[in-house]
């Protein structure tokens, strides 16, 4: 009840009006009744930025332009989110300094090459990405990653462990105009591929086949060609047995691949033994080769090595790019027998598997006890902001590559300028076939990967051009690999291997 109401009800108008004091009181009450009440003060709405008060660090490799390129987007991210972040250059090859941050330190992520990741994983535990970081809005757009990249490389056994920035794979370049004229088709199996090489004089007279057997690509090329034989869908172990740590490189699938490689290698030009994948690509574009195994130089003419791959394309040629061929029979290491079509007896299904992570980079973090998801979310949001919506244009050549469906819309960031639009579309379609598949394999996910590669490359250099028994040559490689495993330490080796495969109780999920 208001002041006026109480006054009127307690005395009545007649009693208030009697005498001068009553009239004054009545006038005062009526005056109060005509004045609006003073409104309560309005609450001030203060905008809260999502990561206000948080701190993050991102380690980037020394010698790259990332530190300079990302300063402006870093400042924009801080303004929009309220978070504080720093970029720190990590000396190349200095992995011993990588360690999980202390309990009160900022959340820290690192950009590592795929060769470096196993080196670190033998000492540290890879941090499972928080759910918030996987979101399409404000996160890493995890669902945009190609299924094979997401499930086999980024999140093996459904543990999101790292963000791939690239996922390189070899493809087969072939002269589509010559195949069509001869009534032939691109190879679906390695047997068909070998037949095309052996019959070049029939469908591509005067031209060669070209494979990059140079020192830097030799081991990778062999493993890429052997993988369809060796990667059984039901087994994790491909290069080294996961339980016994026995190298599998001398087993039947690699011996068979060696024999197939040698049959083709003898028909290659001598220059192929010094060539890399971009040189093989150039041979096709410049009209000297009818087939080649290679891949496109992501980043185009901005790459520092542009002089090594830019080609003077000959006119009136048409290229087809298809995934590397597969096999009809795959080796089952558990049953120690060949099986048709990926384990289904009596079928002729083509079994395919593709090698990746032989170059390129990823982003990861390392587990810290007691840290919750909220601690890591700002750092991953920072990565998403810095990399940009396409995860290509803000990354320097050598780091970026096709990993996402959305990247298939713009071939200019992915293919060299020599390709015609139809050819670029064919190349991207081949990448989509491979990267959406379930048989994508990380190349040699071990510490000291370069030394494993070198032992294999040296054996291939001598063995593929001689009559050396492949089982003997690969047996010597296996012996060398066993020695390296012992030097690394069997448990260190096993720890790194299992982490990258998404296995083992050592992985620490975010609380």
C-alpha positions, -999 to 999 in steps of 0.1 A, spaced: 0 0 0 14 35 -9 20 63 15 -10 82 2 -33 52 5 -23 45 40 -28 81 50 -63 83 35 -74 50 49 -62 57 84 -78 91 90 -103 96 62 -107 127 41 -129 146 65 -105 144 94 -75 153 73 -93 183 60 -101 198 94 -77 225 104 -48 241 86 -24 213 94 -48 188 80 -51 207 47 -14 210 44 -10 172 50 -37 164 25 -21 186 -1 13 170 5 -2 134 2 -20 143 -30 12 158 -44 31 126 -37 4 107 -54 9 126 -86 47 120 -88 60 89 -105 82 66 -85 120 68 -91 129 38 -113 155 13 -99 190 16 -113 195 -5 -145 220 -33 -143 250 -28 -166 255 -56 -192 293 -64 -194 303 -85 -224 324 -115 -214 349 -126 -240 351 -164 -243 388 -168 -233 394 -138 -212 422 -144 -187 435 -175 -204 471 -179 -217 483 -201 -245 516 -209 -263 522 -223 -297 556 -237 -307 565 -232 -343 595 -246 -362 624 -222 -365 633 -210 -399 597 -209 -412 577 -177 -420 550 -186 -395 562 -163 -368 559 -133 -391 528 -144 -410 507 -151 -379 513 -119 -360 482 -100 -374 458 -130 -370 472 -136 -335 464 -100 -325 429 -103 -340 423 -135 -321 433 -119 -288 409 -89 -294 380 -112 -303 385 -138 -275 402 -119 -247 428 -146 -246 465 -140 -244 489 -161 -266 525 -162 -277 542 -179 -306 576 -193 -298 602 -206 -323 615 -240 -316 650 -248 -329 648 -273 -357 656 -308 -344 657 -297 -308 631 -321 -294 646 -328 -260 634 -293 -249 598 -304 -256 582 -313 -223 547 -311 -208 542 -276 -192 541 -273 -155 508 -273 -137 504 -235 -137 520 -228 -171 499 -218 -202 485 -245 -224 511 -253 -250 508 -269 -284 535 -277 -309 537 -279 -347 558 -310 -354 568 -328 -386 556 -364 -389 592 -375 -386 595 -357 -353 563 -369 -337 575 -404 -328 607 -390 -313 586 -370 -289 560 -397 -283 586 -421 -268 590 -397 -239 557 -378 -236 520 -386 -237 500 -371 -265 471 -351 -251 436 -361 -263 419 -331 -279 390 -317 -258 355 -320 -273 351 -282 -275 381 -281 -299 364 -305 -324 334 -283 -330 326 -270 -365 319 -235 -351 348 -220 -331 368 -252 -333 388 -272 -357 359 -283 -379 368 -319 -371 339 -333 -393 354 -316 -423 385 -338 -422 385 -366 -447 374 -398 -430 407 -416 -436 427 -387 -423 405 -383 -393 402 -419 -384 436 -433 -393 459 -404 -389 444 -378 -365 423 -401 -343 433 -437 -344 409 -459 -324 387 -428 -320 412 -409 -299 417 -374 -313 454 -370 -308 466 -345 -334 456 -321 -361 471 -331 -395 481 -301 -416 488 -323 -446 484 -359 -456 506 -365 -487 500 -395 -509 515 -408 -542 492 -411 -573 498 -425 -607 500 -400 -636 492 -415 -670 487 -402 -705 449 -406 -709 450 -396 -746 474 -425 -754 455 -450 -733 422 -440 -749 437 -443 -784 449 -478 -776 417 -489 -760 432 -493 -726 424 -481 -691 445 -468 -662 459 -496 -640 438 -509 -612 463 -534 -599 501 -536 -598 499 -565 -622 481 -542 -647 506 -515 -640 535 -538 -648 519 -550 -680 515 -513 -691 552 -507 -685 562 -538 -703 540 -530 -733 549 -493 -736 560 -498 -772 525 -509 -781 505 -480 -766 531 -452 -760 559 -458 -786 591 -438 -778 580 -429 -743 591 -443 -709 576 -450 -675 591 -430 -647 594 -437 -610 613 -416 -584 640 -439 -571 663 -411 -559 680 -414 -525 654 -392 -507 623 -409 -521 635 -445 -526 624 -460 -493 590 -442 -494 583 -453 -529 590 -489 -521 568 -489 -490 540 -471 -510 541 -499 -536 544 -527 -511 516 -515 -488 487 -530 -506 504 -564 -503 512 -559 -466 483 -540 -450 457 -565 -440 425 -548 -429 424 -568 -396 459 -560 -385 476 -529 -370 511 -541 -375 526 -534 -409 563 -526 -406 571 -540 -372 551 -565 -351 534 -545 -324 538 -571 -297 572 -588 -304 588 -558 -321 601 -581 -348 606 -562 -381 582 -574 -408 601 -559 -437 616 -593 -447 582 -610 -449 564 -623 -480 545 -591 -489 577 -571 -491 596 -598 -509 568 -599 -535 568 -561 -538 606 -562 -542 602 -586 -572 576 -564 -588 596 -532 -583 627 -549 -598 608 -560 -629 597 -524 -635 629 -507 -624 649 -525 -651 628 -507 -677 632 -472 -663 656 -445 -676 689 -443 -657 680 -408 -645 652 -422 -624 677 -434 -598 685 -397 -590 649 -384 -593 624 -373 -568 586 -372 -572 584 -337 -588 610 -347 -614 589 -377 -623 559 -354 -626 578 -331 -649 587 -360 -672 551 -367 -679 541 -330 -684 571 -324 -708 561 -354 -729 590 -379 -722 571 -403 -700 537 -420 -705 533 -429 -668 548 -417 -636 544 -420 -598 544 -386 -581 521 -360 -565 514 -323 -569 534 -296 -552 510 -280 -528 515 -243 -525 522 -238 -562 547 -212 -574 552 -198 -539 573 -228 -531 611 -223 -527 617 -254 -548 595 -242 -578 625 -245 -602 627 -282 -595 591 -290 -605 578 -263 -629 574 -279 -663 573 -267 -698 542 -286 -707 539 -299 -742 507 -292 -761 480 -317 -771 484 -341 -742 458 -352 -716 466 -366 -682 447 -389 -659 456 -392 -623 445 -423 -604 452 -437 -569 481 -461 -567 471 -496 -579 460 -523 -555 463 -561 -554 441 -591 -555 459 -610 -527 469 -595 -494 492 -611 -468 476 -621 -435 504 -621 -409 484 -638 -383 475 -668 -404 507 -665 -424 490 -669 -458 478 -650 -488 441 -641 -489 421 -630 -518 405 -596 -519 413 -585 -483 405 -617 -465 375 -629 -484 385 -662 -501 375 -667 -537 368 -630 -545 386 -607 -569 381 -575 -549 410 -551 -554 427 -545 -520 442 -510 -517 463 -493 -490 480 -459 -492 511 -445 -475 510 -410 -459 529 -389 -434 561 -395 -452 564 -357 -452 543 -328 -438 533 -316 -403 507 -318 -376 498 -300 -344 496 -318 -310 498 -312 -273 512 -332 -244 492 -344 -214 495 -326 -180 480 -342 -149 451 -323 -135 443 -301 -165 407 -301 -177 392 -295 -211 388 -258 -205 425 -254 -201 432 -267 -237 403 -253 -256 417 -217 -261 450 -230 -275 431 -252 -301 408 -223 -309 440 -202 -315 453 -228 -340 420 -228 -359 421 -190 -361 457 -188 -372 454 -216 -398 425 -198 -414 393 -213 -427 409 -232 -456 440 -245 -437 460 -238 -468 467 -201 -476 481 -192 -442 504 -221 -440 537 -221 -459 545 -247 -486 557 -279 -471 532 -277 -442 499 -275 -459 481 -301 -479 447 -316 -486 432 -331 -455 396 -317 -457 366 -320 -480 363 -282 -482 398 -280 -497 387 -299 -528 368 -268 -540 399 -248 -549 426 -265 -570 448 -234 -572 461 -240 -537 467 -277 -543 478 -283 -579 506 -269 -600 497 -243 -626 506 -266 -655 475 -288 -650 443 -281 -670 411 -277 -651 399 -312 -659 432 -327 -648 431 -308 -615 397 -322 -609 409 -357 -616 438 -352 -592 416 -340 -565 392 -369 -571 421 -393 -566 430 -376 -534 395 -378 -522 393 -416 -530 425 -422 -510 419 -399 -480 383 -410 -475 394 -446 -474 400 -468 -444 435 -481 -453 457 -450 -448 490 -458 -431 515 -436 -414 550 -442 -428 573 -458 -403 559 -443 -371 591 -449 -351 617 -428 -334 648 -422 -356 627 -428 -387 654 -414 -410 678 -442 -400 652 -469 -407 646 -453 -441 683 -452 -449 689 -489 -442 660 -497 -466 671 -472 -492 707 -485 -493 695 -521 -498 671 -510 -526 698 -492 -545 719 -523 -548 693 -549 -549 668 -537 -575 693 -536 -603 710 -569 -595 701 -605 -591 704 -604 -553 678 -625 -536 651 -602 -522 646 -623 -490 683 -621 -483 685 -583 -489 654 -576 -468 666 -599 -441 697 -577 -438 674 -547 -435 654 -564 -408 686 -571 -389 695 -535 -391 661 -524 -379 663 -548 -349 696 -532 -339 680 -497 -341 651 -508 -320 675 -521 -293 694 -488 -294 662 -468 -290 651 -490 -262 623 -515 -267 599 -499 -243 606 -464 -257 600 -477 -292 569 -496 -282 555 -465 -264 559 -443 -295 545 -469 -319 515 -477 -297 506 -440 -291 506 -432 -328 484 -462 -335 461 -450 -308 467 -480 -286 477 -486 -250 468 -475 -215 496 -449 -216 473 -425 -235 458 -400 -211 424 -388 -220 414 -353 -209 396 -354 -175 
